[in-house]
Amino acid sequence: MSDPTSERKIQHIRIIEEDAETDRRKQYFDTIHLTHRALPELDLADVDPSTTFLGKPLRFPLLISSMTGGTHEVTRQVNRNLAEAAERMGVAMGVGSQRVMFTHPDARASFAVREWAPSALLFANLGAVQFNYGFDLTHAQEAVDVVGADALFLHLNPLQEAIQPEGDTNYGGLAARIQAIAAGLTVPVMLKEVGAGVSRADAEQMLAAGIGYIDVAGSGGLSWSRIENHRRSQHDDDALGLLFQDWGIPTPVALRMLAPYRDRVTLIASGGLRTGVDMVKSMILGASLCGLASPFLRPAMESAERVMEVIERLEREFRTAMFLMGMRTVSDLFGNEDLIIEG
Ligand SMILES: Cc1cc2nc3c(=O)[nH]c(=O)nc-3n(C[C@H](O)[C@H](O)[C@H](O)COP(=O)(O)O)c2cc1C
């Protein structure tokens, strides 16, 4: 059966593979310099990067961010490889938007990753804007149940929808609908962007809607505006998506902007994080969990082992940075901006 949503996801993956500049590689974290300790007074072997999130233990604060799922075999295999790797390495994982499973029940199996990750921290995913297009609490609960998820990510992607030829652009009155979903769901609702960031005004609205978890998913990494521009050019020869390819709030800037809310909301960092050092910087800027998406796509198309190699590299980098700052535990990092050298 022809399935436009799954076709679109496959197109996205092809565009990301063929156009390296869809990853903007802005390296915004590189402008942040950390305090090196010549005398860390610590054995590297004693550095403990473990943490917990939603009561579940994590080997270190890594999230494989929401990517895919659908009726295509490749998306099912990607999710299985990611889930197996997350389980074996003790990190968190999100599935991609589950909207497709409501029109194509054969897509459900690709999201049923609890089978491959019985104890891992897992997140379901829907586009928040769908609650303005007929979705309600029953859809949200079903998305959570199919995954066996510990929480539901609702993604906010107004830029992507605005560039997408067939985009859903009615964002009017959405905060109230999100509030109703959050109040009725059996697990926490977490809001995320997809690469353009979350502002202070957004955080105010989210808090008022009863949301306790925000993934800033800022700019600097994967650009959905650029990706959709490729698809747009099939319909139109303008370059709206290129004009907006670097639009948004850089991830470290978004984390800093939301610092005043840290005591009321748990922050997740994602968008352009590429190393364990970027993760350490994110924790220092107040994040409790650090997400990477596009760096996992190619490895996940190969095997769980390739995904595990990326996770192992990130953990090595994370531990090394902690050691070089004389920080033994992750709680020593959290919000500890004294570790940043200004100037
Ligand atoms: C292939 C692919 C598909 C994605 N699909 C979704 C999605 O369905 N839902 C979502 O919330 N984010 C989705 N994202 C966005 C990521 O979760 C993340 O916010 C974004 O890619 C920025 O992180 P990065 O720079 O590390 O890639 C997707 C990313 C990729 C690479």
Ligand as a Chemical Component Dictionary entry (heavy atoms), coordinates in Angstrom:
data_LIG
# 
_chem_comp.id                   LIG 
_chem_comp.type                 NON-POLYMER 
_chem_comp.pdbx_formal_charge   0 
_chem_comp.three_letter_code    LIG 
# 
loop_
_chem_comp_atom.comp_id 
_chem_comp_atom.atom_id 
_chem_comp_atom.alt_atom_id 
_chem_comp_atom.type_symbol 
_chem_comp_atom.charge 
_chem_comp_atom.model_Cartn_x 
_chem_comp_atom.model_Cartn_y 
_chem_comp_atom.model_Cartn_z 
_chem_comp_atom.pdbx_ordinal 
LIG C1  C1  C 0 16.495 10.977 9.979  1  
LIG C2  C2  C 0 15.942 11.858 11.061 2  
LIG C3  C3  C 0 14.587 11.847 11.343 3  
LIG C4  C4  C 0 14.052 12.634 12.373 4  
LIG N1  N1  N 0 12.720 12.533 12.680 5  
LIG C5  C5  C 0 12.261 13.136 13.803 6  
LIG C6  C6  C 0 10.937 12.864 14.267 7  
LIG O1  O1  O 0 10.188 12.102 13.660 8  
LIG N2  N2  N 0 10.518 13.483 15.410 9  
LIG C7  C7  C 0 11.338 14.339 16.099 10 
LIG O2  O2  O 0 10.926 14.845 17.148 11 
LIG N3  N3  N 0 12.575 14.632 15.661 12 
LIG C8  C8  C 0 13.056 14.037 14.542 13 
LIG N4  N4  N 0 14.342 14.287 14.139 14 
LIG C9  C9  C 0 15.094 15.389 14.781 15 
LIG C10 C10 C 0 16.076 14.938 15.845 16 
LIG O3  O3  O 0 15.430 14.272 16.903 17 
LIG C11 C11 C 0 16.888 16.129 16.396 18 
LIG O4  O4  O 0 16.038 17.024 17.088 19 
LIG C12 C12 C 0 17.614 16.913 15.306 20 
LIG O5  O5  O 0 18.084 16.047 14.291 21 
LIG C13 C13 C 0 18.786 17.707 15.849 22 
LIG O6  O6  O 0 19.790 16.869 16.383 23 
LIG P1  P1  P 0 21.143 16.519 15.577 24 
LIG O7  O7  O 0 21.752 17.810 15.152 25 
LIG O8  O8  O 0 21.996 15.736 16.547 26 
LIG O9  O9  O 0 20.751 15.662 14.407 27 
LIG C14 C14 C 0 14.901 13.502 13.122 28 
LIG C15 C15 C 0 16.281 13.522 12.805 29 
LIG C16 C16 C 0 16.815 12.720 11.810 30 
LIG C17 C17 C 0 18.287 12.747 11.549 31 
# 
loop_
_chem_comp_bond.comp_id 
_chem_comp_bond.atom_id_1 
_chem_comp_bond.atom_id_2 
_chem_comp_bond.value_order 
_chem_comp_bond.pdbx_ordinal 
LIG C1  C2  SING 1  
LIG C2  C3  SING 2  
LIG C2  C16 DOUB 3  
LIG C3  C4  DOUB 4  
LIG C4  N1  SING 5  
LIG C4  C14 SING 6  
LIG N1  C5  DOUB 7  
LIG C5  C6  SING 8  
LIG C5  C8  SING 9  
LIG C6  O1  DOUB 10 
LIG C6  N2  SING 11 
LIG N2  C7  SING 12 
LIG C7  O2  DOUB 13 
LIG C7  N3  SING 14 
LIG N3  C8  DOUB 15 
LIG C8  N4  SING 16 
LIG N4  C9  SING 17 
LIG N4  C14 SING 18 
LIG C9  C10 SING 19 
LIG C10 O3  SING 20 
LIG C10 C11 SING 21 
LIG C11 O4  SING 22 
LIG C11 C12 SING 23 
LIG C12 O5  SING 24 
LIG C12 C13 SING 25 
LIG C13 O6  SING 26 
LIG O6  P1  SING 27 
LIG P1  O7  DOUB 28 
LIG P1  O8  SING 29 
LIG P1  O9  SING 30 
LIG C14 C15 DOUB 31 
LIG C15 C16 SING 32 
LIG C16 C17 SING 33 
# 
